[in-house]
Structure formats: C-alpha cells, structure tokens
Amino acid sequence: MDDRDTNHNGEKNSAFDLLEIAAQLAALAEDIKTLAAMPIEQISTLIEPGDRPEASSE
C-alpha cells in the first residue's frame, strides 16, 4: 500500500473526502466574501447574543 494513500491513523484517504473538504472550503470562502462586503453594523446583528463577548468593566 502506498503511504500517500493513508493518514496518520492508517485510514485510507479517498478522493471523495478531499473533494468534500474542497467544497466546504469554497463555501466558507464565499461566506467570508459576503461578510467582507457588509458594513460592521450589519454583521453585528448576525451574531447571536450568546456568541458576543462580554464587555469588560475595567
């Protein structure tokens, strides 16, 4: 078996897995481009309340 066809756990990598990762990265890049085109005020409304950092009282 060719070592390039296995990962560090010995599991076989497939072209499908790599294509799936590439598709996810492409979708992420599109999301980032969309966010980059938005004003900051609009982006802050997309963040869920629990995801916002707490303001420090220092």
C-alpha positions as CSV (number, residue, x, y, z in Angstrom):
1,M,0.0,0.0,0.0
2,D,1.3,3.5,-0.9
3,D,1.9,5.6,2.3
4,R,0.4,8.6,0.5
5,D,-3.0,6.9,0.5
6,T,-3.2,6.7,4.3
7,N,-3.4,9.2,7.0
8,H,-1.6,9.1,10.4
9,N,-4.2,6.7,11.8
10,G,-3.8,4.3,8.9
11,E,-7.2,5.0,7.5
12,K,-7.4,5.3,3.7
13,N,-8.0,8.8,2.3
14,S,-10.3,9.0,-0.6
15,A,-10.7,11.5,-3.4
16,F,-14.3,12.0,-2.2
17,D,-13.1,13.1,1.2
18,L,-10.7,15.6,-0.4
19,L,-13.4,16.9,-2.7
20,E,-15.8,17.3,0.2
21,I,-13.2,19.3,2.1
22,A,-12.6,21.4,-1.0
23,A,-16.3,22.1,-1.4
24,Q,-16.6,23.1,2.3
25,L,-13.6,25.5,1.9
26,A,-15.1,27.0,-1.2
27,A,-18.4,27.6,0.6
28,L,-16.5,29.1,3.5
29,A,-14.7,31.4,1.1
30,E,-18.0,32.6,-0.3
31,D,-19.3,33.3,3.2
32,I,-16.2,35.3,4.0
33,K,-16.6,37.3,0.8
34,T,-20.2,38.0,1.6
35,L,-19.3,39.1,5.2
36,A,-16.4,41.3,4.0
37,A,-18.8,43.2,1.8
38,M,-21.2,44.0,4.7
39,P,-20.9,47.0,7.0
40,I,-19.8,46.2,10.5
41,E,-23.2,47.2,11.9
42,Q,-25.0,44.7,9.8
43,I,-22.6,41.9,10.7
44,S,-23.1,42.6,14.4
45,T,-26.8,41.9,14.1
46,L,-26.0,38.4,12.6
47,I,-24.1,37.4,15.8
48,E,-26.3,35.5,18.3
49,P,-26.5,37.2,21.7
50,G,-24.7,34.2,23.4
51,D,-21.8,34.5,21.0
52,R,-21.0,38.1,21.8
53,P,-18.0,38.8,24.1
54,E,-18.8,40.3,27.4
55,A,-17.9,44.0,27.8
56,S,-15.2,44.4,30.4
57,S,-16.0,46.8,33.3
58,E,-12.4,47.8,33.9
